[in-house]
Amino acid sequence: MHNLREEKVFKDPVHNYIHVQDELIWLLINTKEFQRLRRIRQLGTSYLTFHGAEHSRFSHSLGVYEITRRIISQFERNNYPDWPKEERLVALCAALLHDLGHGPFSHSIEQAFDMNHEDWTCRILLGDTEVGHVLKRMGEDFPDKVASVIRKDYPNEIVVNLVTSPLDADRMDYLLRDAYFTGVNYGTIDMDRILRMLRPYRGRIVVKETGMHAVEDYLMSRYQMYWQIYFHPVTRSSEIILRQIFRRAKELYAEGYSFSFLPNPLPGLFNSELTVQQYLLLDEALIQTAFMQWKNEADSLLADLCTRFMDRKLYKYVELDSLDLEKIREIREEFRKLGLNPDYDLIIDFPTDLPYDVSRPDEELRGKQILLLDKQERLVEISEVSDIVRSISGIQRGKFYLYFPDNKLQAVYSQLPADLARIFGQET
């Protein structure tokens, strides 16, 4: 396959322009499987908290491709001997297609149905799909090479490093893009500086030592974005309701309940028997159409949950410093006595994230550390020389949240024992 006669460009709010020079990349972008990503939001339910967060997996995937293209161009321009030039197209394809298998509301649907988007990405790449056929034009084994990068078992580790590592094109794009569309400043990293400081070295992507401060800033941004955006308690509330809808619908289906509206491929989703072609029918438009119809279902629990999600009547929450399991059991029992359903009306949430992990054995961390290259061409792991990175490594915030439907609780609030009423009296 050749270069395009004329470079194609996408105008992008984050990278200004996204440049497509290869015919292969252009053909992949125009497959129906890649175009489906326009119908899946990058940030799941965050649009219910940050109204600007309507951007799609499609725009993010183009962004990851563009960052990878810029890194590789820099490596090739500077003629770095440790960059294997023959791997360029494999790396670009893996960057572009790494999120191809995401379903509607990404991580919530994965948890609800025990699925993994990377598995689905590989099934789509290797299946009888437009993407699969385009990749095969590079050779019968080319789809498997790209899938292998996404599975992280590709023999050339430097290619995997570009797409999946603590300082990869994926993370850099989503921090910048999510910050832009949510309207916050935390994710505005100096990406140009970081990209200039990256080097291919002994089978790894490393950072020139003078780029350490830009990397510190990136890790701090990641920490802030997780706690201010990704783990925002209102977003968590909408995710909880979404998972509860899937859970209830799955229970009803297993009981033989007759839904008034159940479009293909939802039965296959509930049965865990989806083919690739059925899976590709799943997008957020379909799921939200089902939810709109289910607002009027005969099952009052499913109808209530769908109404909450579609009309943004989310669960309230209280924040706890510690989790007393005995107290939780007591609350559940009290809820049951008062006619509430503790399985659906009381949810415990404990969001956790490590901005950078240095706490595990070396072998487990291989490929997961950020290595600095000093003037003597020695490699040093960043937390050994950075006070900032060391201080945020291993930070786990110990906040617990209890989520509940406020209207149901208010109806029985006066009947709660005083100590439990006090807990829910702090609601946000």
C-alpha positions as MATLAB code, in Angstrom:
seq = 'MHNLREEKVFKDPVHNYIHVQDELIWLLINTKEFQRLRRIRQLGTSYLTFHGAEHSRFSHSLGVYEITRRIISQFERNNYPDWPKEERLVALCAALLHDLGHGPFSHSIEQAFDMNHEDWTCRILLGDTEVGHVLKRMGEDFPDKVASVIRKDYPNEIVVNLVTSPLDADRMDYLLRDAYFTGVNYGTIDMDRILRMLRPYRGRIVVKETGMHAVEDYLMSRYQMYWQIYFHPVTRSSEIILRQIFRRAKELYAEGYSFSFLPNPLPGLFNSELTVQQYLLLDEALIQTAFMQWKNEADSLLADLCTRFMDRKLYKYVELDSLDLEKIREIREEFRKLGLNPDYDLIIDFPTDLPYDVSRPDEELRGKQILLLDKQERLVEISEVSDIVRSISGIQRGKFYLYFPDNKLQAVYSQLPADLARIFGQET';
ca = [
       0.000    0.000    0.000;
       1.186    3.499   -0.831;
       1.176    6.992    0.519;
      -1.862    9.030   -0.467;
      -1.304   11.298   -3.454;
      -2.544   14.152   -1.321;
      -2.392   14.227    2.477;
      -5.803   14.200    4.214;
      -6.289   16.390    7.272;
      -8.896   16.473   10.042;
      -9.350   19.751   11.924;
      -9.045   18.924   15.604;
      -9.610   21.164   18.661;
      -6.802   19.481   20.619;
      -4.035   18.843   18.064;
      -5.081   21.524   15.554;
      -4.685   19.136   12.630;
      -4.590   15.349   12.325;
      -2.541   14.297    9.296;
      -3.217   11.145    7.281;
      -0.541   10.302    4.744;
      -0.976    6.532    4.353;
      -3.654    4.958    2.188;
      -3.998    2.148    4.763;
      -4.899    4.570    7.584;
      -7.383    6.421    5.358;
      -9.117    3.166    4.397;
      -9.305    2.065    8.053;
     -10.864    5.362    9.146;
     -13.565    4.887    6.518;
     -14.593    1.381    7.590;
     -18.015    1.010    9.190;
     -16.447   -0.462   12.349;
     -14.314    2.652   12.886;
     -17.166    5.016   11.981;
     -19.276    3.320   14.687;
     -16.980    4.971   17.267;
     -18.677    8.295   16.431;
     -21.717    6.877   18.261;
     -19.882    6.055   21.497;
     -18.857    8.799   23.885;
     -15.296    8.870   25.129;
     -16.323    9.695   28.697;
     -19.379    7.489   29.186;
     -21.868    9.214   31.475;
     -19.659   12.233   32.290;
     -21.834   14.401   30.028;
     -24.431   14.290   32.818;
     -21.917   16.081   35.080;
     -19.870   18.123   32.575;
     -22.225   19.081   29.777;
     -19.403   19.633   27.277;
     -18.197   16.023   27.536;
     -19.942   14.870   24.365;
     -16.773   13.921   22.483;
     -16.531   10.466   20.942;
     -14.181    7.501   20.879;
     -13.769    8.350   17.181;
     -12.126   11.725   17.905;
      -9.982   10.224   20.685;
      -8.803    7.392   18.412;
      -7.768    9.892   15.738;
      -5.906   11.832   18.444;
      -3.985    8.756   19.645;
      -3.054    8.008   16.033;
      -1.823   11.605   15.555;
       0.358   11.597   18.682;
       1.844    8.234   17.652;
       2.476    9.547   14.134;
       4.279   12.589   15.560;
       6.437   10.466   17.870;
       7.424    8.096   15.045;
       8.100   11.035   12.667;
      10.429   12.527   15.269;
      12.242    9.179   15.714;
      12.670    8.786   11.944;
      13.649   12.421   11.364;
      16.412   12.097   13.961;
      17.397    8.680   12.616;
      17.475    7.061   16.059;
      19.068    3.626   15.548;
      16.866    1.939   18.194;
      13.623    2.683   16.341;
      12.684   -0.230   14.032;
      11.440    1.606   10.915;
       9.638   -1.479    9.598;
       7.222   -1.308   12.557;
       5.791    2.089   11.626;
       2.501    0.915   10.092;
       1.844   -1.725   12.788;
       2.240    0.972   15.452;
       0.029    3.491   13.610;
      -2.733    0.914   13.039;
      -2.654   -0.235   16.680;
      -2.846    3.401   17.845;
      -5.795    4.149   15.563;
      -7.713    0.950   16.339;
      -6.899    0.410   20.037;
     -10.442    1.356   21.181;
     -12.372   -0.268   18.326;
     -14.038   -2.787   20.662;
     -15.537   -0.288   23.123;
     -19.235   -0.728   23.722;
     -21.836    1.894   24.640;
     -20.990    3.588   27.947;
     -17.721    1.654   27.747;
     -16.664    0.581   31.233;
     -20.165    0.363   32.736;
     -21.350   -2.148   30.131;
     -18.087   -4.082   30.494;
     -18.616   -4.466   34.241;
     -22.309   -5.313   33.887;
     -21.754   -8.089   31.334;
     -18.225   -9.181   32.255;
     -16.775   -8.123   28.902;
     -13.427   -6.666   27.924;
     -13.150   -4.070   25.157;
      -9.643   -5.230   24.215;
     -10.965   -8.758   23.585;
     -13.686   -7.312   21.363;
     -11.153   -5.095   19.576;
      -9.102   -8.174   18.686;
     -12.204  -10.140   17.616;
     -13.179   -7.285   15.282;
      -9.649   -7.016   13.831;
      -9.427  -10.763   13.235;
     -13.028  -11.300   12.123;
     -14.916  -11.037    8.851;
     -15.098   -7.237    9.044;
     -14.228   -4.280    6.828;
     -11.335   -3.455    9.164;
     -10.061   -7.042    8.974;
     -10.183   -7.036    5.163;
      -8.339   -3.706    4.913;
      -5.590   -4.917    7.265;
      -5.175   -8.136    5.249;
      -4.128   -6.079    2.245;
      -0.805   -5.733    4.080;
      -0.515   -9.515    4.391;
      -2.517  -12.384    5.902;
      -0.686  -12.075    9.222;
      -1.003   -8.286    9.515;
      -4.341   -8.240   11.447;
      -2.796  -10.566   14.030;
       0.256   -8.309   14.361;
      -1.991   -5.321   15.163;
      -4.113   -7.413   17.553;
      -0.932   -8.612   19.248;
       0.114   -5.008   20.005;
      -3.309   -4.400   21.571;
      -3.046   -7.668   23.568;
       0.419   -6.459   24.694;
       2.143   -9.681   23.598;
       3.747   -8.337   20.399;
       7.376   -9.500   20.338;
       8.736   -5.996   19.680;
       8.071   -4.316   23.027;
       8.886   -0.809   21.828;
       5.737   -0.851   19.639;
       3.554   -1.888   22.598;
       5.243    0.866   24.644;
       4.059    3.524   22.199;
       0.395    2.531   22.572;
       0.329    1.149   26.155;
       2.601    2.442   28.912;
       2.425    4.986   31.759;
       3.415    7.673   29.235;
       1.689    6.563   26.043;
      -0.163    8.235   23.185;
      -3.505    6.996   24.547;
      -3.115    8.679   27.951;
      -1.701   11.884   26.509;
      -4.632   12.303   24.142;
      -7.377   11.498   26.624;
      -5.943   13.853   29.276;
      -5.786   16.744   26.821;
      -9.092   15.943   25.092;
     -11.073   15.264   28.267;
      -9.746   18.464   29.874;
     -10.712   20.465   26.795;
     -14.261   19.114   26.590;
     -14.985   19.222   30.319;
     -13.657   22.769   30.510;
     -11.019   22.187   33.195;
      -7.321   23.056   33.195;
      -5.883   20.031   35.028;
      -5.129   18.014   31.896;
      -3.349   20.735   29.941;
       0.067   19.099   29.763;
       3.050   20.328   27.727;
       2.755   17.518   25.223;
       5.097   19.091   22.666;
       7.876   19.150   25.245;
       7.214   15.534   26.274;
       7.214   14.341   22.657;
      10.526   16.084   21.974;
      12.050   14.352   24.999;
      10.999   10.783   24.051;
      13.692    8.416   22.785;
      13.706    4.827   21.523;
      16.369    3.068   23.590;
      17.176   -0.628   24.026;
      13.705   -1.819   23.077;
      11.863    0.744   25.217;
      10.515    4.267   24.908;
      12.375    6.385   27.477;
      12.455   10.089   28.395;
      15.518   12.280   28.155;
      16.407   13.375   31.704;
      15.841   17.068   30.913;
      12.182   16.256   30.220;
      11.561   15.143   33.804;
       9.611   18.252   34.845;
       7.202   17.955   31.920;
       6.582   14.319   32.935;
       6.007   15.340   36.572;
       3.434   17.835   35.338;
       1.789   15.109   33.228;
       1.522   12.727   36.228;
       0.085   15.478   38.438;
      -2.447   16.283   35.703;
      -3.427   12.650   35.520;
      -3.920   12.542   39.289;
      -6.084   15.683   39.226;
      -8.142   14.517   36.232;
      -8.994   11.234   37.913;
     -10.273   12.862   41.070;
     -11.913   15.918   39.545;
     -13.373   14.342   36.384;
     -13.258   10.552   36.110;
     -14.136    9.897   39.764;
     -16.492   12.839   40.215;
     -19.171   11.570   42.630;
     -22.059   12.750   40.424;
     -20.593   10.884   37.445;
     -20.191    7.816   39.643;
     -23.884    8.151   40.551;
     -24.933    8.058   36.889;
     -22.608    5.083   36.258;
     -24.139    3.240   39.226;
     -27.677    3.771   37.894;
     -26.547    2.636   34.446;
     -25.105   -0.594   35.868;
     -28.293   -1.095   37.900;
     -30.386   -0.803   34.719;
     -28.279   -3.450   32.985;
     -28.410   -5.650   36.068;
     -32.199   -5.396   36.395;
     -32.805   -5.946   32.669;
     -30.555   -9.013   32.751;
     -32.416  -10.404   35.811;
     -35.798   -9.868   34.156;
     -34.623  -11.518   30.929;
     -33.366  -14.548   32.888;
     -36.760  -14.796   34.612;
     -38.551  -14.908   31.260;
     -40.079  -11.431   31.645;
     -41.808  -10.160   28.518;
     -40.264   -6.793   27.605;
     -42.455   -4.369   25.669;
     -39.305   -3.349   23.741;
     -36.241   -5.550   23.255;
     -34.367   -4.822   20.025;
     -31.658   -7.017   18.554;
     -28.924   -7.568   19.812;
     -30.007   -7.114   23.467;
     -31.130  -10.758   23.908;
     -27.661  -11.868   22.779;
     -26.081   -9.367   25.198;
     -28.148  -10.749   28.109;
     -27.269  -14.330   27.098;
     -23.544  -13.512   26.662;
     -23.813  -14.960   23.146;
     -22.989  -12.009   20.918;
     -21.338  -12.503   17.550;
     -18.984   -9.791   16.294;
     -21.654   -8.562   13.868;
     -24.235   -8.352   16.676;
     -21.783   -6.594   18.987;
     -21.180   -3.949   16.325;
     -24.909   -3.097   16.407;
     -24.490   -1.892   19.996;
     -24.093    1.857   20.290;
     -25.328    4.543   22.655;
     -28.222    5.540   20.399;
     -29.638    1.998   20.631;
     -29.136    1.723   24.402;
     -30.711    5.110   25.094;
     -33.658    4.277   22.830;
     -34.203    1.117   24.893;
     -34.001    3.151   28.112;
     -36.580    5.653   26.820;
     -38.966    2.786   26.078;
     -38.226    1.053   29.385;
     -39.331    4.166   31.293;
     -42.825    2.746   30.675;
     -42.070   -0.927   31.427;
     -44.438   -2.860   33.711;
     -41.500   -3.642   36.015;
     -41.509   -0.605   38.301;
     -37.847   -0.979   39.320;
     -36.559   -0.995   35.728;
     -38.917    1.857   34.808;
     -37.738    3.931   37.780;
     -34.045    3.359   37.040;
     -34.450    4.275   33.348;
     -36.422    7.404   34.252;
     -33.660    8.420   36.664;
     -30.975    7.957   34.042;
     -32.762    9.594   31.109;
     -34.182   12.503   33.149;
     -31.032   12.905   35.272;
     -32.727   12.193   38.607;
     -29.572   10.666   40.026;
     -28.901    9.011   43.367;
     -27.717   11.258   46.194;
     -24.614   10.326   48.139;
     -22.927   10.710   51.499;
     -19.171   10.650   51.961;
     -17.633    8.488   54.695;
     -14.048    8.498   55.963;
     -14.132    4.800   56.807;
     -16.252    1.783   56.028;
     -17.814   -0.085   58.929;
     -19.143   -3.326   57.437;
     -21.259   -4.003   60.499;
     -22.877   -0.581   60.117;
     -23.526   -1.251   56.413;
     -25.238   -4.554   57.305;
     -27.338   -2.675   59.849;
     -28.341   -0.046   57.238;
     -29.229   -2.747   54.712;
     -31.404   -4.544   57.264;
     -33.126   -1.300   58.242;
     -33.767   -0.463   54.577;
     -35.322   -3.887   54.089;
     -37.593   -3.419   57.120;
     -38.775   -0.074   55.789;
     -39.698   -1.522   52.393;
     -36.619   -0.374   50.478;
     -34.571   -2.755   48.325;
     -30.994   -2.663   49.693;
     -29.621   -4.377   46.560;
     -30.769   -1.442   44.440;
     -31.320    1.376   46.934;
     -27.952    1.319   48.728;
     -24.685    1.216   46.794;
     -21.183    1.481   48.288;
     -18.515    3.070   46.099;
     -14.782    3.268   46.746;
     -13.005    4.853   43.754;
      -9.266    4.142   43.576;
      -6.501    5.100   41.208;
      -2.718    5.080   41.289;
      -1.367    7.992   39.218;
       1.918    6.090   38.973;
       2.698    2.721   40.499;
       6.147    1.894   41.861;
       4.994   -0.457   44.585;
       5.153   -3.846   42.861;
       8.024   -6.261   42.148;
      10.281   -5.262   39.236;
       9.141   -8.054   36.936;
       5.504   -7.016   37.255;
       6.438   -3.431   36.466;
       8.343   -4.213   33.288;
       7.015   -1.837   30.624;
       4.971    0.027   33.244;
       7.636    2.385   34.523;
       8.765    5.734   33.183;
      12.518    5.551   32.625;
      14.764    8.602   32.318;
      17.905    8.569   30.172;
      20.747   10.627   31.643;
      23.778   12.191   29.900;
      25.852    9.061   30.547;
      23.124    6.973   28.825;
      22.107    5.353   32.089;
      18.463    4.545   32.750;
      16.840    5.536   36.025;
      13.229    5.025   37.081;
      11.616    8.475   37.520;
      10.474    8.098   41.157;
      14.110    7.561   42.200;
      15.018   11.114   41.203;
      11.718   13.006   41.402;
      10.368   14.031   44.813;
       7.038   14.940   43.193;
       6.560   11.535   41.564;
       7.651    9.747   44.711;
       5.138   11.692   46.781;
       2.157   10.861   44.533;
       3.172    7.251   43.836;
       0.973    4.849   45.690;
      -1.449    7.523   46.900;
      -4.830    5.901   47.396;
      -7.500    8.240   48.671;
      -9.569    6.527   51.316;
     -13.009    8.002   50.738;
     -16.117    5.851   50.670;
     -19.467    6.907   49.257;
     -22.967    5.595   49.945;
     -25.422    6.186   47.105;
     -29.204    6.021   47.504;
     -32.455    7.278   45.917;
     -33.233   10.394   47.934;
     -37.010   10.417   47.318;
     -37.399    6.842   48.610;
     -35.242    7.510   51.656;
     -37.025   10.765   52.508;
     -40.344    8.905   52.587;
     -39.088    6.711   55.460;
     -36.406    9.014   56.932;
     -38.358    9.725   60.126;
     -38.467    5.975   60.872;
     -34.689    5.500   60.715;
     -32.853    4.986   64.033;
     -31.114    8.217   65.113;
     -27.553    6.993   64.409;
     -28.453    5.963   60.828;
     -30.452    9.138   60.239;
     -27.317   11.100   61.162;
     -25.312    9.311   58.443;
     -27.829   10.246   55.762;
     -28.315   13.709   57.193;
     -25.020   14.755   55.548;
     -26.240   14.113   52.049;
     -24.818   16.134   49.168;
];
